[in-house]
Amino acid sequence: MSQTKIGFYGHVKQYHHLKAEIDQAILEVLESGSYVLGPQLVKFEEELAHYMGKREAVGVNSGTDALLLAFLGLGLGAGDEVITTSNTFFATAEAIWLAGATPVFVDCDPRTRNINVTKIEEAITSKTRAIVPVHLYGLPASMPEIAKTAKRHGLFVVEDCAQAIGARGDSFAIGELSDAVCLSFIIQKNLGCFGDGGAVVTDNQQLATEIRKLRNHGSLKRSYHSIGYNSRLDDIHAAVLRVKLKRVDEWSRRRRELAQIYDRGLAGAPLTLPFTPPGYEHVYHLYAIECDLRDELQTHLASKGITALTHYPIAIHQQEGFSWGRPARVHPLPITEKSAACVLSLPMYPELTNQEVERVKEEILNWSTTHQALSERAG
Ligand SMILES: *Cc1c(COP(=O)(O)O)cnc(C)c1O
């Protein structure tokens, strides 16, 4: 049997596929002399806003800053509570703290692992100002229910869409039922530049203007400032992202094809596979399974040259030192904690071949049929 390695990321292969176009786009920026807040950024923002079906897109230097500047632009700060999930990348909550606000963690749904809508209502107090759902692994959260709750209580909704560009709900698009959508373009995301990048997408022109100001030292006009940040998306990255944005939908389709190979092949194995509610279009930023013997499975795959990683093995409220002297409220999080203990992300990127995914599947099946302890526990 072939023992070639199967890595976790495909971005170097992706670069090789697009090399001529990307190299040319970068060289044009180098020759243009406009590297910051230049024409490539303007064009990328127009194309991204159009792609998302929104009026405005504002490029910033990371997904974390997209969240932070969206929160600040909406006026969130000290004393304000923001309801979110602990089953996410750390930056979701970090940005809430950096804005000076209080994250309130509620549990996730056992099937989708996105924020559990029924838990949001119970967590609302007179201080609640916003809800921040995360479209985890590329699956949209239940936005219609979230939007209804938000409307009833007069709350903002900011979507953490770092993992889900191009995804759709059954009856809704991302960005349709919220105040702002935050994206990350760090290289490993579904749309990635060669480093860090992010954007806020919104129909709220006042908010977009405020974020444009915040990202540029509080300045919209040369020499006039208030206190902001230095958080701009560079033109080189914008030029690269323009080349890649045209391919995102094709890449998402390919991710779904590969997910189907995993879904079919692993259906009988003692694992929990990703769940997609009917009518939703998952974009599989990650193909995350749950396995009671996660660490053993991960080690087995590694011994076969296959890299599987964990997202996220330590939930935010479980981090050492939590909450670092900052305010936080934590509701019971049994599903989040179970997920942290069992979750394992299998290789998933458009550049994988069907044969590579078949081999990962085979190795998992071999392991699960021969693993006595697993069958005992599963039985
Ligand atoms: C990647 C990510 C972020 C942060 O984006 P950066 O560009 O790395 O700052 C925030 N939230 C989620 C869910 C992410 O996956």
The ligand as an SDF file (V2000), in Angstrom:
LIG
                    3D

 15 15  0  0  0  0  0  0  0  0999 V2000
   -9.5500   32.0660   11.9460 C   0  0  0  0  0  0  0  0  0  0  0  0
  -10.6640   32.4700   12.8290 C   0  0  0  0  0  0  0  0  0  0  0  0
  -10.7310   33.7430   13.4200 C   0  0  0  0  0  0  0  0  0  0  0  0
   -9.6020   34.7080   13.4000 C   0  0  0  0  0  0  0  0  0  0  0  0
   -9.1360   35.0520   12.1610 O   0  0  0  0  0  0  0  0  0  0  0  0
   -7.6080   35.5470   12.0220 P   0  0  0  0  0  0  0  0  0  0  0  0
   -7.5680   36.0150   10.6070 O   0  0  0  0  0  0  0  0  0  0  0  0
   -6.7460   34.3720   12.2790 O   0  0  0  0  0  0  0  0  0  0  0  0
   -7.4000   36.6450   12.9890 O   0  0  0  0  0  0  0  0  0  0  0  0
  -11.8590   34.0600   14.1430 C   0  0  0  0  0  0  0  0  0  0  0  0
  -12.8640   33.1890   14.3020 N   0  0  0  0  0  0  0  0  0  0  0  0
  -12.8350   31.9600   13.7650 C   0  0  0  0  0  0  0  0  0  0  0  0
  -13.9990   31.0540   13.9620 C   0  0  0  0  0  0  0  0  0  0  0  0
  -11.7280   31.5480   13.0280 C   0  0  0  0  0  0  0  0  0  0  0  0
  -11.7070   30.3170   12.5140 O   0  0  0  0  0  0  0  0  0  0  0  0
  1  2  1  0
  2  3  1  0
  2 14  2  0
  3  4  1  0
  3 10  2  0
  4  5  1  0
  5  6  1  0
  6  7  2  0
  6  8  1  0
  6  9  1  0
 10 11  1  0
 11 12  2  0
 12 13  1  0
 12 14  1  0
 14 15  1  0
M  END
$$$$
